[in-house]
């Protein structure tokens, strides 16, 4: 087993490896084909490589991601720090309101995730809704009730909306923020990262690879398989133009990839920001996982390398990579 640096997840006091695994893809509905046995083997390999943090959600594969993680944890729950998310299931997009009208309904929703995960507690539960809606206070009150009941150790929110983050954390009892952050999206550096540092919120970085763009494996001729949402990058003219701009930036980044892969460079960048606790790149296969983990074992980027990245995407610049 490799030794990966551990960091404290905000005011929760929970120690997590600085790299974890995002389990959206293994749900099997939005990232192309998956194989359940391969997914289970990947999770076991992550443990063997020294990772302890795994992030899923009730909506990933309509709960299938949670089911698989539950299977993987059987008989060894104590080795896992488990984070899940709730909010999008049954969401009314037209009126922008969640289905959770009472605290008891919210608690029951989290208990459904616990059943799928075959565990009696979550280390972290997060509101998955990325901007304010009328039931926000129900999520906060529900999460706090679950804490009191010992069913969750800590709670947080998944958003890039600064005003919403502050409202969700108005009593400063939230422990974490999950946010899209990468070389292509440095917008959190402007206001959000200073805030989370001040409030002692642990930061989970999703999208450090910008949905795969920062692996350097895509080109203008790339295609995506059935069920892969990234088909929009090719079919939608506006998204396609942005995709081509991103590919041009990736070409410039290759100058820094002599002793590492582009994916490792991207993960290093995300982990190295002082506000960040853990980066959670996704993986479907062990080969992807191994490449990601190596990023946590490499020397940090030096000042010249960071300055070069600034010329590609300046501090606080870039854009959110949909739909992270």
C-alpha positions as CSV (number, residue, x, y, z in Angstrom):
1,X,0.0,0.0,0.0
2,X,1.3,3.5,-0.9
3,X,1.3,6.2,1.7
4,X,-0.9,9.1,0.6
5,X,-1.0,12.3,2.6
6,X,-4.1,12.7,4.8
7,X,-5.8,16.0,5.5
8,X,-8.6,17.0,7.9
9,X,-11.9,17.6,6.3
10,X,-12.8,21.1,7.6
11,X,-14.4,21.3,11.0
12,X,-15.6,17.6,10.8
13,X,-12.2,16.4,12.1
14,X,-12.4,13.5,9.6
15,X,-9.1,12.5,8.0
16,X,-9.2,11.9,4.3
17,X,-6.5,11.1,1.7
18,X,-5.8,14.1,-0.4
19,X,-7.0,12.1,-3.4
20,X,-10.2,10.2,-3.4
21,X,-12.5,8.5,-6.0
22,X,-15.6,10.0,-7.6
23,X,-18.2,7.3,-8.3
24,X,-20.5,9.0,-10.7
25,X,-19.3,7.1,-13.7
26,X,-19.8,3.6,-12.2
27,X,-23.6,4.4,-11.9
28,X,-23.6,3.4,-15.6
29,X,-26.1,5.9,-17.1
30,X,-24.2,9.0,-18.2
31,X,-20.5,8.1,-18.9
32,X,-21.0,5.3,-21.4
33,X,-20.8,1.6,-20.8
34,X,-19.6,0.2,-17.4
35,X,-19.1,-3.2,-16.0
36,X,-20.1,-3.8,-12.4
37,X,-17.4,-6.3,-11.6
38,X,-14.8,-4.0,-13.0
39,X,-16.2,-1.2,-10.9
40,X,-16.0,-3.3,-7.7
41,X,-12.4,-4.3,-8.5
42,X,-11.5,-0.7,-9.1
43,X,-12.9,0.3,-5.6
44,X,-10.9,-2.5,-4.0
45,X,-7.8,-1.4,-5.9
46,X,-8.3,2.1,-4.6
47,X,-8.2,0.8,-1.0
48,X,-5.0,-1.3,-1.8
49,X,-3.4,1.9,-3.2
50,X,-4.0,3.7,0.1
51,X,-7.2,5.8,-0.8
52,X,-9.8,6.1,1.9
53,X,-12.3,8.6,0.5
54,X,-15.2,7.7,-1.9
55,X,-17.9,10.1,-3.2
56,X,-21.2,9.0,-4.6
57,X,-24.8,10.3,-4.8
58,X,-28.4,9.0,-4.7
59,X,-28.9,10.0,-8.4
60,X,-25.8,8.3,-9.9
61,X,-27.3,5.5,-11.9
62,X,-30.6,6.0,-10.0
63,X,-28.8,4.7,-6.9
64,X,-26.7,2.0,-8.6
65,X,-23.4,3.7,-7.7
66,X,-24.4,3.6,-4.0
67,X,-25.4,-0.1,-4.3
68,X,-22.0,-1.0,-5.8
69,X,-20.1,0.9,-3.1
70,X,-22.2,-0.9,-0.5
71,X,-21.2,-4.2,-2.0
72,X,-17.5,-3.2,-2.0
73,X,-17.7,-2.1,1.6
74,X,-19.2,-5.4,2.9
75,X,-17.2,-6.7,5.8
76,X,-14.8,-3.7,5.8
77,X,-16.8,-0.6,6.3
78,X,-14.2,0.9,8.7
79,X,-11.7,1.3,5.9
80,X,-14.0,3.7,4.0
81,X,-14.7,7.4,4.4
82,X,-18.0,7.6,2.5
83,X,-19.7,10.7,1.1
84,X,-23.0,10.8,-0.6
85,X,-25.3,13.5,-1.9
86,X,-29.0,14.1,-2.1
87,X,-31.4,16.5,-3.8
88,X,-31.8,15.9,-7.5
89,X,-34.0,12.8,-7.3
90,X,-37.5,14.0,-8.1
91,X,-36.5,17.6,-8.5
92,X,-39.0,20.0,-10.1
93,X,-36.8,21.8,-12.6
94,X,-39.6,24.0,-14.0
95,X,-40.4,25.5,-10.6
96,X,-36.8,24.9,-9.2
97,X,-37.8,23.2,-6.1
98,X,-36.9,19.8,-4.5
99,X,-39.4,17.1,-3.5
100,X,-38.3,17.3,0.2
101,X,-41.1,19.4,1.8
102,X,-40.4,18.3,5.4
103,X,-37.4,17.4,7.5
104,X,-38.8,13.8,8.0
105,X,-38.9,13.4,4.2
106,X,-35.3,14.5,3.9
107,X,-34.2,12.2,6.6
108,X,-36.1,9.3,5.0
109,X,-34.3,10.1,1.7
110,X,-30.9,9.8,3.3
111,X,-32.0,6.6,5.1
112,X,-32.7,5.2,1.6
113,X,-29.1,5.9,0.7
114,X,-28.0,4.2,3.9
115,X,-30.0,1.1,2.9
116,X,-28.4,1.0,-0.6
117,X,-24.9,1.5,0.9
118,X,-25.7,-1.3,3.5
119,X,-24.4,0.9,6.4
120,X,-25.9,2.6,9.4
121,X,-24.0,5.9,8.9
122,X,-22.5,8.2,6.4
123,X,-19.3,10.1,7.1
124,X,-20.5,13.0,4.9
125,X,-23.9,13.9,3.4
126,X,-24.1,16.8,1.0
127,X,-26.9,18.8,-0.6
128,X,-26.5,18.1,-4.3
129,X,-28.6,21.0,-5.5
130,X,-26.2,23.7,-6.8
131,X,-28.3,26.9,-6.2
132,X,-30.8,28.0,-3.7
133,X,-34.3,26.7,-3.8
134,X,-37.3,27.0,-1.4
135,X,-36.4,23.9,0.7
136,X,-32.8,24.8,1.5
137,X,-33.5,25.2,5.2
138,X,-35.1,21.7,5.2
139,X,-31.9,20.2,4.0
140,X,-29.9,22.0,6.7
141,X,-32.3,21.0,9.5
142,X,-32.5,17.5,8.2
143,X,-28.8,17.1,8.0
144,X,-28.4,18.4,11.6
145,X,-31.1,16.0,12.8
146,X,-29.2,13.1,11.1
147,X,-26.1,14.3,12.9
148,X,-27.9,14.2,16.2
149,X,-29.1,10.7,15.4
150,X,-25.6,9.5,14.6
151,X,-26.6,8.7,11.0
152,X,-24.1,11.2,9.5
153,X,-20.9,12.5,10.9
154,X,-20.8,15.8,8.9
155,X,-22.7,17.6,6.2
156,X,-22.0,20.1,3.4
157,X,-23.2,21.4,0.1
158,X,-22.2,20.9,-3.6
159,X,-22.2,24.3,-5.4
160,X,-20.2,27.0,-7.2
161,X,-22.7,29.7,-6.2
162,X,-21.1,31.9,-3.5
163,X,-24.3,33.5,-2.2
164,X,-25.9,30.1,-1.9
165,X,-22.9,28.7,-0.1
166,X,-23.0,31.5,2.5
167,X,-26.8,31.1,3.0
168,X,-26.4,27.3,3.4
169,X,-23.7,27.9,6.0
170,X,-25.4,30.8,7.7
171,X,-24.9,29.2,11.2
172,X,-21.4,27.9,10.3
173,X,-22.3,24.3,11.1
174,X,-21.6,23.0,7.6
175,X,-18.3,21.1,7.3
176,X,-17.7,20.9,3.6
177,X,-18.0,22.4,0.1
178,X,-17.9,20.3,-3.1
179,X,-17.0,22.4,-6.1
180,X,-15.8,22.2,-9.7
181,X,-12.2,23.4,-9.8
182,X,-9.5,22.7,-12.4
183,X,-6.8,24.4,-14.5
184,X,-9.7,25.3,-16.9
185,X,-11.9,26.6,-14.1
186,X,-10.2,28.7,-11.5
187,X,-13.2,30.9,-10.6
188,X,-13.4,29.6,-7.0
189,X,-10.1,31.2,-6.3
190,X,-11.7,34.7,-6.4
191,X,-14.2,34.6,-3.5
192,X,-15.1,31.1,-2.5
193,X,-11.7,29.8,-1.5
194,X,-10.9,32.7,0.8
195,X,-14.4,32.2,2.4
196,X,-14.0,28.4,3.0
197,X,-10.6,29.0,4.5
198,X,-12.0,31.6,6.9
199,X,-14.9,29.3,7.9
200,X,-12.9,26.1,8.1
201,X,-14.9,24.2,5.4
202,X,-13.2,21.2,3.9
203,X,-13.1,21.4,0.1
204,X,-13.9,18.4,-2.2
205,X,-12.8,19.2,-5.8
206,X,-14.9,17.6,-8.4
207,X,-13.9,17.9,-12.1
208,X,-10.1,18.3,-11.6
209,X,-9.8,16.7,-15.1
210,X,-12.5,18.9,-16.5
211,X,-14.7,15.9,-17.6
212,X,-11.6,14.3,-19.2
213,X,-10.5,17.3,-21.3
214,X,-7.4,17.7,-19.2
215,X,-6.2,14.2,-19.8
216,X,-5.1,15.3,-23.2
217,X,-6.8,12.3,-24.8
218,X,-9.4,14.3,-26.8
219,X,-9.0,16.0,-30.1
220,X,-11.3,17.8,-32.6
221,X,-12.0,14.4,-34.1
222,X,-13.0,12.7,-30.8
223,X,-16.4,11.0,-30.5
224,X,-18.3,9.9,-27.5
225,X,-20.4,6.7,-27.2
226,X,-24.2,6.3,-26.6
227,X,-25.3,7.5,-23.2
228,X,-22.3,9.8,-22.8
229,X,-23.4,13.4,-22.0
230,X,-20.2,14.7,-23.6
231,X,-21.8,14.2,-27.0
232,X,-23.2,17.7,-26.4
233,X,-19.7,19.1,-26.8
234,X,-19.9,17.9,-30.4
235,X,-23.5,18.4,-31.3
236,X,-24.2,21.8,-29.6
237,X,-22.5,24.6,-31.6
238,X,-21.8,26.8,-28.6
239,X,-20.4,23.9,-26.5
240,X,-18.4,22.7,-29.5
241,X,-16.7,26.1,-29.8
242,X,-15.8,26.1,-26.1
243,X,-14.5,22.5,-26.4
244,X,-12.1,23.5,-29.2
245,X,-10.9,26.5,-27.1
246,X,-10.2,24.1,-24.2
247,X,-8.3,21.7,-26.5
248,X,-6.0,24.6,-27.5
249,X,-5.3,25.3,-23.9
250,X,-4.5,21.6,-23.3
251,X,-2.0,21.8,-26.2
252,X,-0.1,24.6,-24.3
253,X,-0.1,22.5,-21.1
254,X,1.7,19.7,-22.7
255,X,4.9,21.7,-22.2
256,X,4.6,20.8,-18.5
257,X,4.0,17.1,-19.0
258,X,7.5,15.8,-19.6
259,X,7.8,13.9,-16.3
260,X,4.1,13.3,-15.7
261,X,0.9,12.8,-17.6
262,X,-1.4,15.7,-18.3
263,X,-4.0,14.1,-16.0
264,X,-1.5,13.9,-13.2
265,X,-0.5,17.5,-13.8
266,X,-4.2,18.5,-13.6
267,X,-4.8,16.6,-10.4
268,X,-1.6,18.0,-8.8
269,X,-2.8,21.5,-9.6
270,X,-6.1,21.0,-7.9
271,X,-4.7,19.3,-4.8
272,X,-2.0,21.9,-4.3
273,X,-4.3,24.8,-3.7
274,X,-4.1,25.5,0.1
275,X,-7.9,25.7,0.3
276,X,-8.4,22.2,-1.2
277,X,-8.7,19.1,1.1
278,X,-9.3,16.3,-1.4
279,X,-9.6,15.9,-5.2
280,X,-12.0,13.3,-6.4
281,X,-11.4,12.4,-10.0
282,X,-13.6,9.8,-11.4
283,X,-12.5,6.4,-12.5
284,X,-14.2,3.4,-14.1
285,X,-11.1,1.2,-14.6
286,X,-8.1,0.3,-12.4
287,X,-5.7,1.7,-15.1
288,X,-7.3,5.1,-14.7
289,X,-7.2,4.9,-11.0
290,X,-3.5,4.0,-10.9
291,X,-2.7,7.0,-13.1
292,X,-4.7,9.3,-10.9
293,X,-3.1,8.0,-7.6
294,X,0.4,8.7,-8.9
295,X,-0.4,12.4,-8.9
296,X,-0.6,12.3,-5.1
297,X,2.9,10.9,-4.9
298,X,4.7,13.3,-7.2
299,X,6.6,16.4,-6.0
300,X,4.4,19.6,-6.0
301,X,4.4,21.9,-9.0
302,X,7.1,24.6,-8.6
303,X,6.7,28.4,-8.9
304,X,7.7,28.5,-12.6
305,X,5.2,25.8,-13.5
306,X,2.4,27.6,-11.6
307,X,3.3,30.9,-13.3
308,X,3.1,29.1,-16.7
309,X,-0.4,27.8,-15.8
310,X,-1.3,31.4,-15.0
311,X,-0.6,32.4,-18.6
312,X,-3.1,29.8,-19.8
313,X,-5.9,30.4,-17.2
314,X,-5.3,33.4,-14.9
315,X,-6.0,33.3,-11.2
316,X,-9.7,33.3,-10.6
317,X,-10.4,32.9,-14.4
318,X,-11.8,30.2,-16.6
319,X,-15.3,28.7,-16.6
320,X,-17.3,26.0,-15.0
321,X,-17.2,22.8,-17.0
322,X,-20.8,21.5,-17.4
323,X,-22.3,19.6,-15.7
324,X,-19.8,19.4,-12.8
